[in-house]
Amino acid sequence: MTSVTEAERAVRPAPDPKGRRRVTDHGAWFLVLPALIPILILSVGPLLYGILLSFTDAQSGRTQPTQWIGGLNFRDLLHDTLFWESFRIGLVWAVGVTVPQFLLALGLALLLNQDLRLRWLARALAIVPWAMPEVVVGVMWRLVYNPDAGILNETIRDLGLGDGRDWLSGLGTALPAVIVVGVWAGMPTTTVALLAGLQNTPRELHEAAAVDGAGAWRRFRTVTWPALRPVALAITALNLIWNFNSFALVYVLTSGGPGGRTRLPMLFAYEEAFRYGQFGYAAAMGCVMVAVISILLAVFLAGRLKGGDEA
């Protein structure tokens, strides 16, 4: 009886691990597909269409069919000083918002990670700016910066520091004023990400470092920051992308003025497309922005990752 069973087992075909893997892969693709379809339709599709459009002379109101012109739009961009000036302003804006945003969010996250009274209320208030639409934030800060009845100028007058100024219309104050709004509006997202990273740091490591006599700064440098570095790297990279591609907030605050001092690349492309009807030229601007920011981001990530490996 036993020998027959062993013989049957000997002739029974072995399970096919590749076949089971194929079934598993197909099941995984089936589960991922609902998330991939919106990405393909709403992100990849428009990106590919924009790249195709950048090689044409597409314009609004044309009666003639759109023509393929190759790289003429990109050649014109190389000599467009206004575009490259807007690109410089965009980089200043992105770095000027991202750096203080991260530093302030790190300090706030460290504070909210402590055992404080009403900590839940402080955490709820900290994410209020994130819950507000950018248009609402822009309108609210326009009221703050109002030269006649804004709370900022009223405070300056009450303190006897002067008569105030028109912050959003001054050539030297418009970009710094807008950067302050960008930092305030984006801090909650960075704070939440850093706070999540802090809460994942084992408390036993801090206690062990404190027993060894390490002060607050040393504990932060040797325990907190190494655990927080991956989160900090990810959120900083995302903030650079988001801030460089900002549109609504700056558009509501200044519409790119005064004199183009706050005209970010996205605003410049928007004006070329929807004010002047140069769709092909605006698409070329978008392609250049995607390429340059991808290169800068790759260099940034490579440097940070290399620094993390050496540490």
Secondary structure, DSSP 8 states (H G I E B T S, - for coil): -HHHHHHHHHHS----HHHHHHHHHHHHHHHHHHHHHHHIIIIIHHHHHHHHHTTB---TT-SS---B-TTHHHHHHHT-HHHHHHHHHHHHHHHHHHHHHHHHHHHHHHHHTS--TTHHHHHHHHTHHHHS-HHHHHHHHHHHT-TTT-HHHHHHHHTTS-S---TTT-TTTHHHHHHHHHHHHHHHHHHHHHHHHHHTS-HHHHHHHHHTT--HHHHIIIIIHHHHHHHHHHHHHHHHHHHHT--HHHHHHTTT-STTTT--HHHHHHHHHHTS--HHHHHHHHHHHHHHHHHHHHHHHHHHHHHHHH-
